[in-house]
Amino acid sequence: MIIIDKLLKKFGEKTAVDIAHYEINQGEMLGLVGNNGAGKTTLFRLMLDLLKTDEGQVVIQGIDVSQNEDWKKFTGAFIDDGFLIDYLTPEEYFYFIGKMYGLKKEEVDERLLTFGRFMNGEVIGLKKLIRNFSAGNKQKIGIISAMLHHPQLLILDEPFNFLDPSSQSVIKNLLKKYNEEHQATVIISSHNLNHTIDVCPRIALLENGILLRDIVNENNSAEKELEDYFNITE
């Protein structure tokens, strides 16, 4: 599904990402963890061709992301609220996203039903522009818009941020179910080790732009290894 090869990105003297080789298989659910400044968001931006690499490449389904845009057809992502069109209502934005992927309004409405509990009556039907929503509800709008077209690759940066505990629990279940039902590759980053361990059977530990560990997480087996690591480095 994804091959990262000889990937290097620097900002001045600081190396943000330096990954020799890493592969993510179709249908995997991968959690990316690391301290602030570890390079998680930069890596996502490189994977989505939002940043140009200094060296190396990211290949998704055989496509070099910097050379061809066909990978965008089956990819959904939400990094931050800069992805949103904040002068639209959520409904207008969802219909806009749907139209980009050939979905009719009725199909969008049907797919939104899946997210009813996640939206919790706080997102649609309010005649309110996205810019006027709370950070938590903007987060919900972004996550839903990334999943709406049923992408085979879903990338979410800190999806649990700004969400209340109930919404965090709901999105964990939604992501697991989505991964299973669509055999989609799901990649999330998070500062929250507990949420990542709960959701992801594979966890990559990133520090100073380098992938230090690739951990198999069976029945929360990664919990002690990660807690020990972060206790040492704090």
FENSULMO-V667562 format. One record per residue. N is the residue number from 0. RES is the residue in one small letter. OMEGA is omega in degrees with one decimal (NA if undefined). D_LAST is the distance of its C-alpha to the last C-alpha in Angstrom with 2 decimals. Layout:
((N;RES;OMEGA;D_LAST) (N;RES;OMEGA;D_LAST))
This chain:
((0;m;-178.2;34.13) (1;i;173.8;31.49) (2;i;174.8;31.17) (3;i;-172.3;28.64) (4;d;176.3;29.97) (5;k;-172.7;28.95) (6;l;-179.0;27.17) (7;l;173.8;26.01) (8;k;178.0;25.23) (9;k;169.5;24.47) (10;f;-172.9;24.43) (11;g;179.7;25.88) (12;e;-175.9;23.92) (13;k;174.3;20.76) (14;t;-177.3;20.76) (15;a;179.6;19.78) (16;v;177.7;20.98) (17;d;-175.4;22.19) (18;i;-177.2;23.30) (19;a;-179.4;26.10) (20;h;178.4;27.35) (21;y;-179.0;26.36) (22;e;177.4;28.74) (23;i;-174.3;28.66) (24;n;176.3;31.73) (25;q;176.5;34.02) (26;g;178.7;33.22) (27;e;173.2;29.60) (28;m;-171.6;26.94) (29;l;173.6;23.72) (30;g;178.7;20.30) (31;l;-177.9;18.08) (32;v;179.6;14.34) (33;g;178.7;11.50) (34;n;173.8;9.17) (35;n;179.5;11.44) (36;g;-178.8;13.67) (37;a;179.0;13.41) (38;g;-175.7;17.20) (39;k;-178.1;17.99) (40;t;177.1;20.56) (41;t;177.7;21.97) (42;l;178.4;22.61) (43;f;-179.4;24.40) (44;r;175.2;26.42) (45;l;179.6;27.48) (46;m;-178.3;28.48) (47;l;179.6;30.55) (48;d;174.2;32.07) (49;l;172.8;30.86) (50;l;176.1;29.56) (51;k;178.5;31.50) (52;t;169.6;29.97) (53;d;176.4;30.28) (54;e;172.6;31.01) (55;g;-174.9;31.33) (56;q;169.7;32.08) (57;v;-178.8;31.24) (58;v;178.6;34.10) (59;i;-178.0;34.63) (60;q;177.5;37.62) (61;g;-176.9;39.03) (62;i;172.4;38.75) (63;d;-171.8;36.96) (64;v;-177.8;35.46) (65;s;-174.2;36.32) (66;q;-172.1;39.93) (67;n;-174.7;41.10) (68;e;-177.2;40.27) (69;d;-179.9;41.65) (70;w;-177.9;38.18) (71;k;-177.6;37.88) (72;k;-176.5;40.61) (73;f;-179.2;38.47) (74;t;172.9;35.02) (75;g;-177.2;33.48) (76;a;169.4;30.33) (77;f;-178.5;28.64) (78;i;179.2;25.87) (79;d;-173.6;26.41) (80;d;169.7;29.39) (81;g;177.0;30.81) (82;f;-174.3;32.24) (83;l;171.7;34.41) (84;i;-163.0;37.86) (85;d;175.9;37.49) (86;y;173.9;41.18) (87;l;167.3;42.12) (88;t;176.9;42.04) (89;p;179.4;39.89) (90;e;-179.9;43.16) (91;e;-179.4;44.28) (92;y;178.9;40.98) (93;f;178.6;41.06) (94;y;177.0;44.70) (95;f;177.8;43.88) (96;i;179.2;41.20) (97;g;-179.3;43.67) (98;k;178.5;46.44) (99;m;-176.8;44.34) (100;y;174.1;44.19) (101;g;179.4;47.78) (102;l;174.9;47.23) (103;k;-179.7;49.91) (104;k;-179.1;49.17) (105;e;179.3;50.22) (106;e;177.5;47.76) (107;v;-179.9;44.91) (108;d;-179.3;45.99) (109;e;-179.4;46.08) (110;r;179.4;42.60) (111;l;179.2;41.22) (112;l;178.6;42.46) (113;t;-173.7;39.64) (114;f;-176.2;37.16) (115;g;-178.4;39.19) (116;r;179.3;36.80) (117;f;-180.0;33.80) (118;m;172.6;35.75) (119;n;178.0;36.83) (120;g;-173.4;39.70) (121;e;-173.1;37.47) (122;v;-176.0;37.91) (123;i;178.8;41.50) (124;g;-175.0;44.83) (125;l;-179.3;43.68) (126;k;-174.1;45.39) (127;k;178.3;42.31) (128;l;-178.5;40.82) (129;i;-177.0;37.31) (130;r;-176.8;36.34) (131;n;178.1;37.10) (132;f;175.6;34.79) (133;s;178.6;31.48) (134;a;-179.7;28.23) (135;g;-179.5;28.06) (136;n;171.0;31.62) (137;k;177.5;31.21) (138;q;178.7;28.41) (139;k;-179.6;30.94) (140;i;-179.9;33.64) (141;g;-179.8;31.54) (142;i;-179.7;30.53) (143;i;-178.4;34.16) (144;s;179.0;35.57) (145;a;-175.8;33.47) (146;m;-168.1;34.81) (147;l;-175.8;38.35) (148;h;178.8;40.04) (149;h;-178.9;38.60) (150;p;175.1;36.74) (151;q;174.0;36.22) (152;l;179.7;32.84) (153;l;-179.3;30.58) (154;i;-178.8;27.41) (155;l;179.5;25.36) (156;d;179.6;22.33) (157;e;-176.5;20.27) (158;p;-178.2;23.40) (159;f;179.3;22.00) (160;n;173.1;21.19) (161;f;-177.9;23.62) (162;l;175.2;25.29) (163;d;-175.8;26.14) (164;p;179.6;25.39) (165;s;-179.3;28.94) (166;s;176.1;28.74) (167;q;178.9;25.43) (168;s;-179.5;27.22) (169;v;-176.3;30.30) (170;i;174.9;28.69) (171;k;179.5;26.90) (172;n;178.6;30.37) (173;l;-178.8;32.03) (174;l;177.9;29.79) (175;k;-179.1;30.35) (176;k;-180.0;34.06) (177;y;178.4;34.33) (178;n;-178.1;32.81) (179;e;-174.0;35.25) (180;e;-175.8;38.33) (181;h;-175.6;38.14) (182;q;-176.9;36.52) (183;a;172.3;34.37) (184;t;-177.9;31.27) (185;v;179.5;28.44) (186;i;177.5;25.15) (187;i;169.1;22.51) (188;s;177.6;19.07) (189;s;170.2;16.81) (190;h;-174.5;13.46) (191;n;-177.2;14.82) (192;l;-177.2;14.29) (193;n;179.7;17.14) (194;h;-178.1;19.59) (195;t;179.7;18.97) (196;i;179.2;19.41) (197;d;-169.0;22.49) (198;v;-165.5;24.10) (199;c;176.4;23.38) (200;p;177.3;24.82) (201;r;-177.0;23.05) (202;i;177.0;19.49) (203;a;179.8;18.38) (204;l;-176.0;14.82) (205;l;174.3;14.72) (206;e;-179.7;12.54) (207;n;176.5;14.27) (208;g;-177.1;17.40) (209;i;175.7;17.65) (210;l;-175.5;18.04) (211;l;-176.1;16.16) (212;r;174.7;17.40) (213;d;-165.9;20.28) (214;i;171.0;20.09) (215;v;-175.4;23.14) (216;n;178.0;22.43) (217;e;-178.9;25.46) (218;n;177.7;25.63) (219;n;-177.8;21.88) (220;s;-178.2;21.38) (221;a;-172.1;18.19) (222;e;-176.3;16.40) (223;k;-178.9;15.33) (224;e;-178.9;14.45) (225;l;178.7;12.12) (226;e;177.8;10.53) (227;d;-178.8;10.19) (228;y;-175.3;8.74) (229;f;173.7;5.94) (230;n;179.9;5.44) (231;i;-172.4;5.72) (232;t;-179.4;3.80) (233;e;NA;0.00))
